[in-house]
């Protein structure tokens, strides 16, 4: 396995050390390491069943590792639930988006975390404030919609993905994990979502991108790591590898091209 490296000597934002996860007699992950810096997009690739989603669920607090530890912003952390990860600043955007279609854009962005005031132990939601904050947040991310009052079910696939990303970053997220964000999108919407992921870098957000699409990986990622049968298999900055080599990693094979530049490969 190639050595784990920091991206551009930036301080590490999130680190997984020796993560192992057992489900009864089945070992889904064994000694997996991962490193992510602020403002970096890390692509995670692997075949179906390789352990990618299990690792992401450990990072986002849904699963507890059987062995190993997570270090967030230089300190060991122990997440007992996704809520703990949310509080720390780690957000997960699942493939099914988990949006409420019959609710508006602004309601989805702040669902469960609505701005308001506490009255006798109950939160009185300030809808006007929610609308304003949602519009300002969408504008910062250059997400264009007709109105924040639109119901999510009336949006295109790309717009729904953008709303899911906006919700994930609305509360000062430091890390956003995305599971196949372009899998169900039309070609004309792919670029908009990928450009949005790039813009997250400008806000210093670290992004972990799971994708089977090599076009996505090579368009937005700074570095790519492959998981094979629950273990680290290979890793490289994008500039030092090629599509064919990464495809080989997914299938569990390694060539000599890691030592070549992209010009030499092509």
C-alpha positions in Angstrom: 0.0 0.0 0.0 1.3 3.5 -0.8 2.1 5.7 2.1 -0.6 8.1 3.4 0.3 11.7 2.7 -1.0 15.0 3.7 -2.3 17.3 0.9 0.0 20.3 0.4 1.2 20.1 4.0 -2.1 21.4 5.2 -3.1 20.7 8.8 -5.2 17.5 9.1 -8.9 18.1 9.6 -10.0 14.5 10.0 -8.0 11.3 10.5 -9.2 7.7 10.8 -6.5 5.4 12.3 -6.7 1.6 11.9 -10.5 1.5 11.6 -11.9 -2.1 11.9 -15.6 -2.9 11.8 -17.0 -6.4 12.5 -20.6 -7.4 12.0 -20.8 -10.7 13.8 -18.4 -13.0 12.0 -18.1 -10.7 9.0 -15.2 -8.1 8.9 -16.3 -5.2 6.8 -13.3 -3.0 7.5 -9.8 -4.0 8.6 -7.2 -1.5 9.8 -8.4 1.3 7.4 -6.6 4.7 7.5 -7.9 7.9 6.0 -6.7 11.5 6.2 -8.4 14.7 5.1 -7.2 18.3 5.2 -9.3 21.5 5.2 -10.2 22.6 1.7 -9.4 19.2 0.2 -11.6 16.9 -1.8 -10.7 13.3 -1.3 -12.1 10.7 -3.6 -12.9 7.3 -2.2 -13.3 4.5 -4.7 -13.8 0.7 -4.5 -16.1 -1.9 -5.9 -19.5 -2.7 -4.4 -19.0 -4.3 -1.0 -15.5 -3.0 -0.6 -16.3 -1.1 2.6 -16.6 2.5 1.4 -20.1 3.1 2.8 -19.3 1.3 6.1 -16.2 3.6 6.6 -18.3 6.7 5.9 -20.9 5.6 8.4 -18.1 5.2 11.0 -16.9 8.7 10.2 -20.4 10.2 10.4 -21.3 8.5 13.7 -23.8 6.0 12.5 -21.5 3.0 13.2 -19.1 2.5 16.1 -15.7 1.1 15.0 -14.8 -2.2 16.5 -11.2 -1.1 16.6 -9.2 2.1 15.8 -9.9 5.7 16.5 -11.0 8.9 14.9 -9.1 12.2 15.3 -10.9 15.4 14.4 -9.0 18.7 14.4 -6.1 17.1 16.3 -8.2 15.5 19.1 -9.5 12.0 19.4 -13.3 11.9 19.2 -15.9 9.2 20.0 -19.2 9.6 18.2 -22.1 7.7 19.7 -24.6 8.9 17.1 -24.8 11.0 13.9 -25.9 13.9 16.2 -22.5 13.9 17.9 -20.8 14.1 14.4 -23.2 16.9 13.5 -22.2 18.9 16.6 -18.5 18.4 15.7 -19.0 19.6 12.2 -19.2 16.4 10.1 -22.1 16.1 7.8 -23.2 13.2 5.5 -25.2 13.6 2.3 -26.7 10.2 1.5 -27.4 9.0 -2.0 -31.2 9.1 -1.3 -30.7 12.7 -0.1 -33.3 12.2 2.8 -35.2 15.4 1.8 -38.8 16.1 2.6 -40.4 16.6 -0.8 -43.6 18.2 0.5 -41.7 20.8 2.4 -40.1 24.0 1.1 -36.4 24.5 0.4 -35.9 26.7 3.5 -37.7 24.2 5.7 -35.5 21.4 4.5 -32.3 23.3 5.0 -33.2 24.0 8.7 -35.3 20.9 9.4 -34.8 19.9 13.0 -32.5 22.9 13.6 -34.9 25.8 13.0 -34.0 29.3 14.2 -36.4 30.5 16.8 -36.9 31.2 20.5 -37.6 29.0 23.4 -41.0 29.5 25.1 -41.9 27.2 28.0 -39.5 24.5 26.7 -40.8 24.6 23.2 -39.1 26.2 20.2 -41.2 28.8 18.4 -39.8 28.8 14.8 -39.0 32.1 13.2 -40.0 31.3 9.6 -39.0 34.8 8.3 -35.5 34.3 9.7 -35.3 30.8 8.2 -36.2 32.2 4.8 -33.6 35.0 5.0 -30.8 32.7 6.3 -31.6 30.1 3.6 -31.5 32.6 0.8 -28.2 34.1 2.1 -26.7 30.6 2.4 -27.8 29.5 -1.1 -26.4 32.8 -2.5 -23.0 32.1 -0.8 -22.9 28.8 -2.5 -24.1 30.2 -5.8 -27.1 27.9 -5.8 -29.9 29.4 -7.9 -33.5 28.6 -7.3 -36.7 30.6 -8.1 -37.7 30.9 -4.4 -36.7 29.3 -1.1 -40.5 28.7 -0.7 -40.5 26.2 -3.6 -41.3 22.6 -2.5 -38.4 20.2 -3.0 -40.5 17.8 -4.9 -40.8 20.5 -7.7 -37.0 20.7 -8.1 -34.8 18.9 -10.6 -32.5 16.2 -9.5 -29.5 18.6 -9.6 -31.4 21.2 -7.6 -32.3 18.6 -5.0 -28.7 17.6 -4.6 -27.7 21.2 -4.2 -30.3 21.7 -1.5 -29.0 18.6 0.3 -25.5 20.0 0.2 -26.7 23.4 1.3 -28.4 21.7 4.3 -25.2 19.9 5.2 -23.2 23.1 5.2 -25.7 25.4 6.8 -24.3 25.0 10.3 -20.6 25.6 9.8 -19.7 22.1 8.6 -16.0 21.3 8.5 -16.3 18.0 6.7 -19.0 16.9 4.2 -19.2 13.3 3.1 -21.0 12.6 -0.2 -22.2 9.2 -1.3 -22.5 9.1 -5.1 -23.9 12.7 -5.5 -24.2 12.5 -9.3 -25.5 9.0 -9.7 -29.0 9.9 -10.6 -28.4 13.2 -12.4 -28.9 14.1 -16.0 -25.7 15.0 -17.8 -26.5 18.7 -18.0 -26.8 18.8 -14.1 -23.6 17.0 -13.4 -21.4 20.0 -13.9 -23.4 22.2 -11.6 -23.2 19.8 -8.7 -19.5 19.2 -9.3 -18.8 22.9 -9.4 -20.7 23.3 -6.2 -18.4 20.7 -4.6 -15.4 22.7 -5.9 -16.8 25.8 -4.3 -16.9 24.1 -0.9 -13.2 24.1 -1.0 -13.2 27.9 -1.2 -15.0 27.9 2.1 -12.3 25.6 3.7 -14.6 22.6 3.9 -13.0 19.2 3.6 -15.0 16.9 1.3 -15.0 13.1 1.0 -16.5 12.0 -2.3 -17.6 8.4 -2.9 -18.1 7.9 -6.6 -17.9 5.2 -9.3 -17.6 7.9 -12.0 -14.0 8.5 -12.9 -15.0 11.8 -14.6 -16.3 13.1 -11.2 -13.1 11.9 -9.4 -10.7 13.5 -11.8 -12.8 16.8 -12.1 -13.1 17.7 -8.4 -10.7 15.6 -6.3 -7.3 16.5 -5.1 -6.4 13.0 -4.0 -7.9 9.5 -4.4 -7.8 6.5 -2.2 -9.0 3.0 -3.0 -10.5 0.4 -0.6 -10.4 -3.2 -1.6 -12.0 -6.0 0.4 -12.2 -3.8 3.5 -8.6 -2.6 3.5 -6.6 0.3 2.2 -5.3 -0.7 -1.3 -3.7 2.4 -2.9 -3.7 6.2 -2.7 -2.3 9.1 -4.7 -2.6 12.7 -5.5 -4.7 13.0 -8.8 -1.8 14.6 -10.6 0.3 11.5 -10.0 -2.1 8.9 -11.3 -4.4 8.1 -14.2 -7.9 6.9 -14.8 -6.8 3.5 -15.9 -4.6 3.0 -12.8 -7.5 4.0 -10.5 -9.8 1.6 -12.3 -7.2 -1.1 -11.7 -7.2 -0.3 -8.0 -10.9 -0.8 -7.9 -10.5 -4.2 -9.4 -7.6 -5.0 -7.0 -4.7 -4.7 -9.4 -1.7 -2.4 -9.4 0.5 -1.4 -12.3 3.8 0.5 -12.6 2.2 3.7 -13.8 2.1 5.2 -10.3 5.7 6.2 -10.8 4.9 8.0 -14.1 3.5 11.5 -14.7 0.1 11.9 -16.3 1.8 13.0 -19.5 3.9 9.8 -19.6 0.7 7.7 -18.9 -1.2 9.4 -21.7 
